[in-house]
Amino acid sequence: PVDPVDAAAAVAESPTDPVLRCTYALALLKSGRPGEALAALQEIDIMPEGLAPADQAVVIAVLAANGQDAQAAALRAALDVNHLRKSERALAFGS
């Protein structure tokens, strides 16, 4: 697991890197801080469709954890699950 403090430091060094933002958001989400995870993703203009499937799974999980179910469902529908590990699939689909 990634420590939110370490992930925040990485984001501070490269604040516009969407992959680092997703890693930071996941660390916050796993630490029980879904609102902060959403804020971390919203601080820059992340286009989920342009992210790797694993990072898309993070975005979906963060949206769902914040009650943005329609957005999460739309991204889930477009996500190619064949490119996800079991843990990433669980993150995106909640199982």
N, CA, C and O of each residue as an XYZ file, in Angstrom:
380
protein
N       0.829     -1.203      0.000
C       0.000      0.000      0.000
C       0.868      1.259      0.000
O       1.960      1.285      0.568
N       0.357      2.280     -0.643
C       1.069      3.547     -0.735
C       0.639      4.444      0.427
O      -0.548      4.569      0.730
N       1.612      5.051      1.054
C       1.350      5.985      2.147
C       0.898      7.314      1.540
O       1.550      7.826      0.630
N      -0.219      7.884      2.033
C      -0.680      9.167      1.490
C       0.363     10.281      1.592
O       0.408     11.163      0.735
N       1.193     10.251      2.621
C       2.222     11.287      2.773
C       3.258     11.165      1.656
O       3.659     12.167      1.063
N       3.687      9.942      1.374
C       4.647      9.723      0.286
C       4.045     10.108     -1.062
O       4.706     10.727     -1.896
N       2.791      9.735     -1.262
C       2.123     10.057     -2.523
C       1.945     11.564     -2.666
O       2.091     12.103     -3.764
N       1.635     12.241     -1.578
C       1.488     13.704     -1.620
C       2.815     14.360     -1.991
O       2.842     15.340     -2.735
N       3.903     13.825     -1.476
C       5.226     14.373     -1.802
C       5.520     14.207     -3.288
O       6.076     15.108     -3.916
N       5.150     13.064     -3.852
C       5.363     12.831     -5.283
C       4.521     13.792     -6.115
O       4.985     14.316     -7.127
N       3.284     14.021     -5.687
C       2.403     14.956     -6.405
C       2.949     16.373     -6.305
O       2.856     17.143     -7.262
N       3.513     16.720     -5.164
C       4.084     18.062     -5.001
C       5.226     18.305     -5.986
O       5.425     19.424     -6.457
N       5.972     17.240     -6.292
C       7.080     17.362     -7.245
C       6.595     17.421     -8.695
O       7.214     18.074     -9.534
N       5.494     16.741     -8.982
C       4.935     16.703    -10.346
C       3.414     16.870    -10.261
O       2.673     15.911    -10.478
N       2.952     18.071     -9.948
C       1.530     18.272     -9.656
C       0.562     18.021    -10.809
O      -0.629     17.820    -10.572
N       1.039     18.027    -12.036
C       0.124     17.810    -13.161
C       0.168     16.388    -13.717
O      -0.460     16.105    -14.737
N       0.895     15.502    -13.063
C       1.000     14.115    -13.523
C      -0.253     13.348    -13.102
O      -0.455     13.113    -11.911
N      -1.099     12.952    -14.063
C      -2.345     12.272    -13.694
C      -2.142     10.910    -13.038
O      -2.960     10.497    -12.215
N      -1.078     10.215    -13.385
C      -0.819      8.906    -12.776
C      -0.482      9.076    -11.295
O      -0.971      8.323    -10.453
N       0.350     10.064    -10.981
C       0.662     10.336     -9.577
C      -0.581     10.786     -8.827
O      -0.779     10.420     -7.669
N      -1.410     11.575     -9.480
C      -2.671     12.017     -8.853
C      -3.553     10.816     -8.527
O      -4.158     10.758     -7.457
N      -3.626      9.858     -9.452
C      -4.439      8.659     -9.207
C      -3.868      7.830     -8.067
O      -4.613      7.292     -7.248
N      -2.542      7.727     -8.016
C      -1.901      6.991     -6.921
C      -2.199      7.660     -5.589
O      -2.515      6.990     -4.607
N      -2.096      8.983     -5.559
C      -2.395      9.746     -4.348
C      -3.865      9.575     -3.966
O      -4.176      9.366     -2.794
N      -4.758      9.661     -4.928
C      -6.185      9.494     -4.657
C      -6.472      8.107     -4.097
O      -7.276      7.966     -3.176
N      -5.827      7.091     -4.640
C      -6.023      5.734     -4.133
C      -5.528      5.616     -2.693
O      -6.186      4.997     -1.857
N      -4.377      6.207     -2.405
C      -3.851      6.166     -1.040
C      -4.815      6.850     -0.074
O      -5.049      6.352      1.027
N      -5.366      7.971     -0.476
C      -6.332      8.669      0.373
C      -7.605      7.843      0.546
O      -8.133      7.733      1.652
N      -8.091      7.267     -0.544
C      -9.297      6.444     -0.490
C      -9.113      5.267      0.457
O      -9.979      4.984      1.285
N      -7.980      4.584      0.329
C      -7.692      3.426      1.180
C      -7.496      3.833      2.646
O      -7.607      3.002      3.547
N      -7.202      5.124      2.874
C      -7.031      5.636      4.238
C      -8.344      6.169      4.803
O      -8.361      6.785      5.869
N      -9.436      5.932      4.093
C     -10.737      6.371      4.577
C     -11.000      7.853      4.375
O     -11.753      8.459      5.137
N     -10.389      8.438      3.360
C     -10.529      9.876      3.094
C     -11.032     10.114      1.671
O     -10.337     10.721      0.857
N     -12.249      9.632      1.372
C     -12.752      9.720     -0.001
C     -12.924     11.150     -0.510
O     -12.692     11.408     -1.692
N     -13.318     12.067      0.338
C     -13.479     13.455     -0.096
C     -12.164     14.072     -0.532
O     -12.105     14.798     -1.524
N     -11.117     13.780      0.212
C      -9.792     14.280     -0.152
C      -9.300     13.620     -1.438
O      -8.617     14.246     -2.248
N      -9.657     12.348     -1.614
C      -9.277     11.642     -2.840
C      -9.916     12.310     -4.058
O      -9.267     12.502     -5.086
N     -11.182     12.655     -3.927
C     -11.867     13.329     -5.028
C     -11.241     14.691     -5.299
O     -11.039     15.070     -6.452
N     -10.939     15.417     -4.243
C     -10.309     16.731     -4.409
C      -8.961     16.610     -5.114
O      -8.616     17.454     -5.941
N      -8.206     15.576     -4.797
C      -6.902     15.375     -5.431
C      -7.052     15.172     -6.934
O      -6.215     15.631     -7.712
N      -8.111     14.490     -7.338
C      -8.347     14.273     -8.768
C      -8.892     15.522     -9.442
O      -8.630     15.760    -10.621
N      -9.644     16.314     -8.703
C     -10.275     17.486     -9.297
C      -9.334     18.690     -9.400
O      -9.644     19.658    -10.095
N      -8.205     18.638     -8.725
C      -7.275     19.768     -8.748
C      -6.663     20.002    -10.124
O      -6.210     21.106    -10.428
N      -6.650     18.968    -10.949
C      -6.213     19.130    -12.342
C      -7.290     18.520    -13.223
O      -8.135     17.764    -12.746
N      -7.260     18.838    -14.467
C      -8.270     18.359    -15.403
C      -7.869     16.973    -15.913
O      -7.164     16.849    -16.914
N      -8.325     15.945    -15.216
C      -8.008     14.567    -15.603
C      -9.096     14.044    -16.532
O     -10.284     14.099    -16.216
N      -8.674     13.547    -17.661
C      -9.585     12.921    -18.607
C      -9.472     11.407    -18.414
O      -8.529     10.795    -18.916
N     -10.413     10.799    -17.698
C     -10.295      9.367    -17.388
C     -10.109      8.475    -18.612
O      -9.437      7.446    -18.544
N     -10.710      8.879    -19.734
C     -10.621      8.060    -20.940
C      -9.180      7.940    -21.437
O      -8.845      6.979    -22.130
N      -8.338      8.892    -21.094
C      -6.952      8.874    -21.532
C      -6.015      8.167    -20.572
O      -4.818      8.050    -20.838
N      -6.552      7.698    -19.461
C      -5.733      7.017    -18.461
C      -5.650      5.524    -18.742
O      -6.484      4.963    -19.453
N      -4.643      4.901    -18.179
C      -4.541      3.437    -18.230
C      -5.740      2.846    -17.479
O      -6.270      3.484    -16.570
N      -6.167      1.644    -17.846
C      -7.317      1.037    -17.176
C      -7.193      0.979    -15.646
O      -8.186      1.173    -14.945
N      -6.015      0.720    -15.133
C      -5.843      0.654    -13.672
C      -6.138      2.007    -13.032
O      -6.745      2.071    -11.963
N      -5.711      3.087    -13.682
C      -5.979      4.420    -13.155
C      -7.450      4.789    -13.335
O      -8.023      5.492    -12.503
N      -8.051      4.323    -14.403
C      -9.490      4.527    -14.581
C     -10.258      3.859    -13.443
O     -11.254      4.398    -12.961
N      -9.796      2.688    -13.018
C     -10.444      1.995    -11.902
C     -10.388      2.831    -10.630
O     -11.344      2.850     -9.854
N      -9.287      3.512    -10.417
C      -9.154      4.388     -9.247
C     -10.159      5.527     -9.336
O     -10.846      5.828     -8.360
N     -10.246      6.155    -10.488
C     -11.186      7.264    -10.668
C     -12.612      6.788    -10.397
O     -13.378      7.474     -9.720
N     -12.967      5.624    -10.919
C     -14.299      5.055    -10.705
C     -14.558      4.839     -9.218
O     -15.618      5.211     -8.715
N     -13.615      4.250     -8.522
C     -13.782      3.984     -7.105
C     -13.934      5.272     -6.304
O     -14.751      5.344     -5.386
N     -13.154      6.279     -6.649
C     -13.236      7.566     -5.945
C     -14.594      8.225     -6.204
O     -15.224      8.739     -5.280
N     -15.032      8.208     -7.443
C     -16.344      8.784     -7.756
C     -17.450      8.057     -6.992
O     -18.315      8.690     -6.389
N     -17.416      6.734     -7.022
C     -18.440      5.946     -6.326
C     -18.427      6.200     -4.820
O     -19.484      6.288     -4.195
N     -17.249      6.316     -4.246
C     -17.129      6.559     -2.801
C     -17.665      7.927     -2.407
O     -17.965      8.175     -1.239
N     -17.781      8.807     -3.384
C     -18.282     10.156     -3.126
C     -19.708     10.352     -3.634
O     -20.176     11.483     -3.768
N     -20.391      9.251     -3.913
C     -21.791      9.325     -4.307
C     -22.035      9.795     -5.728
O     -23.165     10.131     -6.082
N     -21.000      9.822     -6.542
C     -21.154     10.241     -7.937
C     -21.360      8.997     -8.805
O     -20.564      8.673     -9.687
N     -22.469      8.321     -8.506
C     -22.738      7.015     -9.100
C     -22.949      7.046    -10.605
O     -22.516      6.128    -11.303
N     -23.602      8.076    -11.119
C     -23.844      8.141    -12.566
C     -22.528      8.275    -13.333
O     -22.330      7.616    -14.354
N     -21.641      9.122    -12.842
C     -20.335      9.278    -13.504
C     -19.538      7.980    -13.409
O     -18.917      7.557    -14.383
N     -19.557      7.350    -12.236
C     -18.829      6.099    -12.052
C     -19.372      5.016    -12.987
O     -18.599      4.268    -13.586
N     -20.691      4.932    -13.112
C     -21.311      3.923    -13.972
C     -20.948      4.149    -15.439
O     -20.703      3.194    -16.177
N     -20.915      5.406    -15.855
C     -20.561      5.707    -17.250
C     -19.130      5.282    -17.546
O     -18.851      4.727    -18.609
N     -18.224      5.540    -16.608
C     -16.832      5.128    -16.809
C     -16.692      3.612    -16.762
O     -15.919      3.035    -17.527
N     -17.441      2.962    -15.861
C     -17.407      1.493    -15.791
C     -17.824      0.881    -17.125
O     -17.219     -0.083    -17.594
N     -18.859      1.451    -17.726
C     -19.388      0.904    -18.982
C     -18.351      0.959    -20.099
O     -18.357      0.115    -20.994
N     -17.468      1.943    -20.049
C     -16.456      2.102    -21.096
C     -15.137      1.407    -20.764
O     -14.240      1.345    -21.605
N     -15.015      0.891    -19.561
C     -13.751      0.304    -19.103
C     -13.561     -1.105    -19.660
O     -14.465     -1.937    -19.583
N     -12.405     -1.361    -20.210
C     -12.076     -2.691    -20.725
C     -11.523     -3.524    -19.577
O     -10.361     -3.381    -19.196
N     -12.362     -4.392    -19.032
C     -11.972     -5.183    -17.861
C     -10.898     -6.214    -18.176
O     -10.270     -6.748    -17.262
N     -10.681     -6.497    -19.443
C      -9.649     -7.464    -19.819
C      -8.248     -6.957    -19.513
O      -7.291     -7.731    -19.488
N      -8.131     -5.651    -19.279
C      -6.827     -5.055    -18.992
C      -6.651     -4.755    -17.509
O      -5.739     -4.023    -17.123
N      -7.528     -5.323    -16.675
C      -7.452     -5.089    -15.234
C      -7.041     -6.349    -14.496
O      -7.417     -7.459    -14.871
N      -6.272     -6.159    -13.452
C      -5.993     -7.259    -12.522
C      -7.238     -7.462    -11.674
O      -8.133     -6.618    -11.646
N      -7.278     -8.581    -10.993
C      -8.439     -8.895    -10.152
C      -8.682     -7.802     -9.112
O      -9.824     -7.401     -8.888
N      -7.623     -7.322     -8.482
C      -7.773     -6.283     -7.447
C      -8.267     -4.967     -8.052
O      -9.036     -4.245     -7.416
N      -7.835     -4.655     -9.264
C      -8.295     -3.429     -9.933
C      -9.747     -3.548    -10.345
O     -10.505     -2.581    -10.272
N     -10.132     -4.742    -10.781
C     -11.521     -4.995    -11.137
C     -12.427     -4.838     -9.911
O     -13.515     -4.268     -9.991
N     -11.947     -5.359     -8.777
C     -12.690     -5.228     -7.528
C     -12.832     -3.763     -7.124
O     -13.880     -3.347     -6.628
N     -11.797     -3.002     -7.333
C     -11.815     -1.584     -7.011
C     -12.872     -0.857     -7.854
O     -13.643     -0.053     -7.330
N     -12.901     -1.136     -9.128
C     -13.810     -0.445    -10.043
C     -15.254     -0.924     -9.926
O     -16.192     -0.146    -10.101
N     -15.422     -2.212     -9.629
C     -16.773     -2.792     -9.636
C     -17.264     -3.164     -8.252
O     -18.386     -3.646     -8.095
N     -16.432     -2.945     -7.249
C     -16.876     -3.159     -5.872
C     -17.079     -4.593     -5.461
O     -17.872     -4.866     -4.560
N     -16.387     -5.520     -6.093
C     -16.545     -6.919     -5.672
C     -15.203     -7.569     -5.460
O     -15.137     -8.745     -5.103
